[in-house]
Amino acid sequence: MATPSRRHLSMLRSYTPADALTIGNASCGTIAIFLSLDYMAFGDHRRLWAALLLLPVALIFDVMDGYVARLNSRKSLLGADLDSLADVISFGVAPAVLGFTLGLRGGWDMVVLTYFVVCGVSRLARFNVTSSLLTDDATGKVTHFEGTPIPTSIVIVALLALALWFGRIDADVWLGSYRIGPAVLHPLVLLYGLSGSAMISATLRIPKP
C-alpha cells in the first residue's frame, strides 16, 4: 500500500505577512552591522548615520509584525522564534557593534558589550519558554514582561546618535576612559551593562500593551 508523500516545509510557503515584516527587522539590523564595519574601513560618517537610522526602522518593523500577526488569521509556524532571532540581531548585536564602532573599544568595553548581547539572548529565550505562564487565560494575551524588552536598547542607539552629532566619538567619547588593570574601560559602556541587567531581571515587571 502506497503511503502518502510527506510535504516538505517550504520556507517561502510558510512565511506570513507578519513574518515578512520580521525579516525586514532582521535585515535592518544586519545592514546596520555591515555599515558599521564599512565606517571602520572607510571613515565615512554617512555610513554611521545610515546604520543608526536603520535601527528605528527595525523597531517599526518589530511593532508592525505583532500588529499584523493579530490581524492575520493564518497562524505562523515560525513567528515567535523568527521574531526573537531578528530582535537579537537588531536590538542586541547591532547596538553593541555600533557602540564599539563609535569608540567603546577597550578590553573591558568588549566584556560589557558581550554581557549586554548575552543578556538580550537570555531574556528572549526566557520569554519564549515562559510566555505561556504569563498569558491571561481569558484574553489569551501575555500580560507583562519579566525584565525590560530587548527593543528598549533603542534608547542607547538614540544616545549614540547624539554622541555622533556632537562629535563625541572615538577618542572624545563622553566620560572619557580609564585603564583598569590590563584593559581600558569607557564608563559610557556601563549603560549597556545596566540595560542588559534590566533585561534579565526577574523582579522588574513591565505591563505589555
C-alpha positions as CSV (number, residue, x, y, z in Angstrom):
1,M,0.0,0.0,0.0
2,A,1.4,3.3,-1.0
3,T,2.0,5.9,1.7
4,P,1.2,9.5,1.1
5,S,4.2,11.6,0.3
6,R,5.2,14.0,3.1
7,R,5.1,17.6,2.1
8,H,8.3,19.3,3.0
9,L,8.2,22.6,4.8
10,S,9.0,25.4,2.3
11,M,10.4,28.5,3.9
12,L,8.6,30.8,1.4
13,R,5.3,29.0,1.7
14,S,5.4,29.1,5.5
15,Y,6.0,32.9,5.7
16,T,3.0,35.0,6.7
17,P,2.8,38.8,6.2
18,A,3.9,39.3,9.8
19,D,7.0,37.1,9.1
20,A,7.9,39.2,6.2
21,L,7.9,42.3,8.5
22,T,10.1,40.3,10.9
23,I,12.6,39.6,8.1
24,G,12.6,43.3,7.4
25,N,13.5,43.9,11.1
26,A,16.4,41.4,10.8
27,S,17.6,42.9,7.5
28,C,17.8,46.4,9.0
29,G,19.9,45.1,11.9
30,T,22.2,43.2,9.6
31,I,22.7,46.1,7.2
32,A,23.4,48.4,10.2
33,I,26.2,46.0,11.2
34,F,27.7,46.0,7.7
35,L,27.5,49.8,7.6
36,S,29.4,50.0,10.9
37,L,32.1,47.8,9.5
38,D,32.2,50.0,6.4
39,Y,32.7,53.0,8.7
40,M,35.6,51.3,10.4
41,A,37.2,50.7,7.0
42,F,36.5,54.0,5.2
43,G,35.7,56.5,8.0
44,D,32.6,57.9,6.2
45,H,30.1,59.3,8.8
46,R,27.3,58.9,6.3
47,R,27.5,55.2,6.8
48,L,27.3,55.6,10.5
49,W,24.2,57.8,10.2
50,A,22.6,55.2,7.9
51,A,23.3,52.4,10.4
52,L,21.8,54.5,13.3
53,L,18.7,55.3,11.3
54,L,18.1,51.7,10.3
55,L,17.6,50.6,13.9
56,P,14.5,52.8,14.5
57,V,13.2,51.4,11.2
58,A,13.8,47.9,12.6
59,L,11.7,48.9,15.6
60,I,8.9,50.0,13.4
61,F,9.0,46.6,11.6
62,D,9.1,44.9,15.1
63,V,6.0,46.7,16.2
64,M,4.1,46.2,12.9
65,D,4.8,42.4,12.8
66,G,2.9,41.9,16.1
67,Y,0.0,44.1,14.9
68,V,-0.2,42.3,11.5
69,A,0.0,38.9,13.2
70,R,-3.0,39.7,15.4
71,L,-5.0,40.7,12.3
72,N,-4.0,37.7,10.2
73,S,-6.0,34.5,10.7
74,R,-3.2,32.4,9.3
75,K,-1.0,31.0,12.1
76,S,2.8,31.4,11.6
77,L,4.9,28.2,12.1
78,L,8.0,30.3,12.6
79,G,6.7,33.6,14.1
80,A,7.8,33.5,17.7
81,D,11.3,32.1,17.1
82,L,11.8,34.2,14.0
83,D,10.9,37.4,15.9
84,S,13.3,36.5,18.7
85,L,16.2,35.9,16.3
86,A,15.5,39.1,14.5
87,D,15.4,41.1,17.8
88,V,18.8,39.6,18.8
89,I,20.3,41.0,15.6
90,S,18.7,44.4,15.6
91,F,18.4,45.2,19.3
92,G,21.3,43.1,20.7
93,V,24.2,42.6,18.3
94,A,23.7,45.8,16.2
95,P,23.7,48.3,19.1
96,A,26.7,46.6,20.6
97,V,28.6,46.8,17.3
98,L,27.6,50.5,17.0
99,G,28.9,51.2,20.5
100,F,32.2,49.5,19.6
101,T,32.3,51.4,16.3
102,L,31.8,54.8,17.9
103,G,34.7,54.3,20.3
104,L,33.9,51.8,23.1
105,R,36.8,49.6,22.1
106,G,38.6,48.9,25.3
107,G,39.1,45.4,26.7
108,W,36.6,45.9,29.5
109,D,34.2,47.6,27.0
110,M,34.1,44.4,25.0
111,V,33.3,42.4,28.1
112,V,30.4,44.7,28.9
113,L,29.1,44.7,25.3
114,T,29.3,40.9,25.2
115,Y,27.4,40.8,28.5
116,F,24.7,43.0,27.0
117,V,24.3,40.7,24.0
118,V,24.2,37.6,26.2
119,C,21.6,39.2,28.4
120,G,19.5,40.0,25.4
121,V,19.7,36.4,24.1
122,S,18.9,35.1,27.6
123,R,15.9,37.4,28.0
124,L,14.4,36.4,24.7
125,A,15.0,32.7,25.4
126,R,13.3,33.0,28.8
127,F,10.3,34.8,27.3
128,N,9.8,32.1,24.7
129,V,9.9,29.4,27.4
130,T,7.7,31.2,30.0
131,S,5.3,33.2,27.8
132,S,2.6,30.6,28.3
133,L,2.9,31.2,32.1
134,L,2.5,34.9,31.6
135,T,-0.6,34.6,29.5
136,D,-4.1,35.6,30.7
137,D,-6.4,32.7,30.2
138,A,-9.4,35.0,29.5
139,T,-7.7,37.1,26.8
140,G,-5.1,34.7,25.6
141,K,-2.5,37.5,25.7
142,V,0.7,37.9,27.6
143,T,0.0,40.3,30.4
144,H,3.5,41.6,31.2
145,F,7.2,41.2,30.5
146,E,9.7,40.0,33.1
147,G,12.6,42.3,32.6
148,T,12.7,45.1,30.0
149,P,12.1,44.0,26.4
150,I,15.2,44.0,24.2
151,P,14.0,46.7,21.9
152,T,14.4,49.2,24.7
153,S,18.1,49.2,23.6
154,I,16.9,51.8,21.0
155,V,17.4,54.3,23.8
156,I,21.1,53.6,23.8
157,V,21.1,53.9,20.0
158,A,19.5,57.4,20.3
159,L,22.3,58.3,22.8
160,L,24.9,57.1,20.3
161,A,23.3,59.3,17.6
162,L,23.6,62.3,19.9
163,A,27.2,61.5,20.6
164,L,27.9,61.3,16.8
165,W,26.0,64.6,16.3
166,F,28.2,66.4,18.9
167,G,31.4,64.7,17.7
168,R,31.8,62.8,21.0
169,I,33.1,59.6,19.4
170,D,36.4,57.7,19.2
171,A,38.9,59.4,21.4
172,D,36.3,62.0,22.5
173,V,33.7,59.6,23.9
174,W,31.6,61.1,26.7
175,L,33.0,60.4,30.2
176,G,36.5,59.6,28.9
177,S,38.3,56.3,29.5
178,Y,40.3,54.7,32.3
179,R,42.8,51.9,32.4
180,I,41.8,49.3,34.9
181,G,44.3,46.5,35.3
182,P,45.2,45.1,31.9
183,A,42.5,46.8,29.9
184,V,40.7,50.1,29.2
185,L,37.1,50.9,30.3
186,H,34.9,53.8,28.9
187,P,32.4,54.5,31.7
188,L,29.7,55.2,29.0
189,V,29.7,51.4,28.2
190,L,28.1,50.8,31.6
191,L,24.8,51.9,30.1
192,Y,24.9,48.7,28.2
193,G,25.6,46.8,31.4
194,L,22.6,48.4,33.1
195,S,20.4,47.7,30.1
196,G,21.4,44.1,30.0
197,S,20.9,43.7,33.7
198,A,17.4,45.2,33.4
199,M,16.6,42.7,30.6
200,I,17.3,39.7,32.7
201,S,15.7,41.0,35.9
202,A,13.1,38.6,37.3
203,T,11.6,41.2,39.6
204,L,11.2,44.0,37.1
205,R,7.7,43.6,35.5
206,I,6.7,45.7,32.6
207,P,3.0,45.7,31.5
208,K,2.6,44.5,27.9
209,P,0.4,46.9,25.8
